[in-house]
């Protein structure tokens, strides 16, 4: 069983930056695709970014050019660097892992989920 623990959320002003981290347990982290999703109040969980085991990345249009996903397999950690934050980025951000390893943008493709970390962007 893989456990994912997110950190790095908080309150930031419009235009500010945050870096989210997600630490995974288990020895097969490097073979997983890792993703970030977010869920705002009253809305469905939506895809933000993903990185495959080959480090191919893919982003939602709404964050492209502002967010960067990366991974450090030696630390079993995936990061989400968020720059130029907007109030509409406010949400609970979830880390997810997929055993398939390839690009996945839908929640059913992911096998493991963290508990989430709150990101609030004030205007």
C-alpha positions as CSV (number, residue, x, y, z in Angstrom):
1,X,0.0,0.0,0.0
2,X,1.3,3.4,-0.9
3,X,0.7,6.4,1.3
4,X,0.9,10.0,0.0
5,X,1.3,13.0,2.3
6,X,1.0,16.5,0.9
7,X,2.4,19.7,2.5
8,X,3.1,23.3,1.5
9,X,-0.3,24.7,1.2
10,X,-1.3,28.0,2.8
11,X,-2.6,31.6,2.3
12,X,-1.0,33.7,-0.3
13,X,-1.8,37.0,-2.1
14,X,-2.7,37.2,-5.8
15,X,0.5,37.0,-7.8
16,X,2.3,35.1,-5.1
17,X,3.9,31.6,-5.2
18,X,3.7,28.4,-3.3
19,X,5.4,25.0,-3.6
20,X,3.5,21.9,-2.7
21,X,5.3,18.7,-1.9
22,X,4.0,15.1,-1.8
23,X,6.0,12.4,-0.1
24,X,5.2,8.8,-1.1
25,X,5.9,5.6,0.9
26,X,6.9,2.5,-0.9
27,X,9.8,1.3,-3.1
28,X,8.0,1.6,-6.5
29,X,7.5,5.3,-6.5
30,X,9.8,5.8,-9.5
31,X,7.7,3.6,-11.7
32,X,4.4,5.5,-11.0
33,X,2.9,8.5,-12.8
34,X,2.2,11.2,-10.2
35,X,-0.4,13.9,-10.5
36,X,-1.9,16.9,-8.8
37,X,-5.6,17.5,-8.7
38,X,-7.6,20.2,-7.0
39,X,-11.1,20.7,-5.7
40,X,-12.8,24.0,-4.9
41,X,-15.9,24.2,-2.7
42,X,-19.0,23.0,-4.6
43,X,-17.0,21.9,-7.6
44,X,-15.7,18.5,-8.9
45,X,-12.1,17.5,-8.5
46,X,-10.1,18.6,-11.5
47,X,-6.8,17.7,-13.1
48,X,-3.9,20.1,-12.6
49,X,-0.7,18.4,-13.7
50,X,1.0,15.1,-14.1
51,X,4.5,13.7,-14.6
52,X,5.1,10.2,-15.9
53,X,7.8,7.8,-14.8
54,X,9.9,9.1,-17.8
55,X,9.3,12.7,-16.5
56,X,7.0,13.7,-19.3
57,X,4.8,16.4,-18.0
58,X,1.3,17.6,-18.9
59,X,-0.8,20.5,-17.6
60,X,-4.3,21.7,-17.5
61,X,-4.7,24.8,-19.7
62,X,-5.7,26.9,-16.7
63,X,-2.3,26.5,-15.1
64,X,0.0,26.1,-18.1
65,X,2.9,28.5,-17.9
66,X,2.3,29.2,-14.2
67,X,2.7,25.8,-12.5
68,X,5.5,23.3,-12.8
69,X,5.4,19.7,-11.7
70,X,8.6,17.8,-10.9
71,X,9.8,14.7,-9.1
72,X,12.8,13.6,-7.1
73,X,12.8,9.8,-7.1
74,X,15.6,9.6,-4.6
75,X,13.3,11.4,-2.1
76,X,10.1,9.7,-3.2
77,X,8.7,13.2,-3.6
78,X,6.7,15.1,-6.3
79,X,6.5,18.9,-6.3
80,X,4.1,21.4,-7.7
81,X,5.6,24.9,-8.0
82,X,2.8,27.4,-8.4
83,X,3.6,30.9,-9.5
84,X,1.4,33.9,-10.4
85,X,-1.4,32.6,-8.3
86,X,-4.9,33.8,-8.9
87,X,-8.0,33.7,-6.6
88,X,-9.5,31.0,-8.9
89,X,-6.6,28.7,-7.9
90,X,-8.1,28.5,-4.4
91,X,-8.8,24.8,-3.7
92,X,-7.7,21.8,-1.8
93,X,-4.9,20.3,-3.7
94,X,-4.5,16.5,-3.9
95,X,-1.5,14.4,-4.8
96,X,-2.2,11.1,-6.6
97,X,-0.2,8.1,-7.9
98,X,-1.0,5.9,-10.8
99,X,0.7,2.4,-11.2
100,X,0.3,2.7,-15.0
101,X,3.1,5.2,-15.2
102,X,1.8,7.1,-18.3
103,X,0.0,10.3,-18.7
104,X,-3.4,10.3,-17.0
105,X,-5.7,13.3,-16.5
106,X,-8.8,11.6,-15.0
107,X,-9.3,10.6,-11.4
108,X,-10.2,6.9,-12.0
109,X,-6.7,6.4,-13.5
110,X,-5.1,7.0,-10.2
111,X,-4.7,4.3,-7.5
112,X,-3.5,6.3,-4.5
113,X,-4.5,9.6,-3.1
114,X,-3.3,11.9,-0.4
115,X,-5.4,13.8,2.1
116,X,-5.0,17.1,0.5
117,X,-3.6,20.5,1.4
118,X,-5.5,23.8,1.3
119,X,-4.3,26.6,-1.0
120,X,-6.0,30.0,-0.6
121,X,-5.3,32.9,-2.8
122,X,-6.6,36.3,-1.6
123,X,-7.5,39.1,-4.0
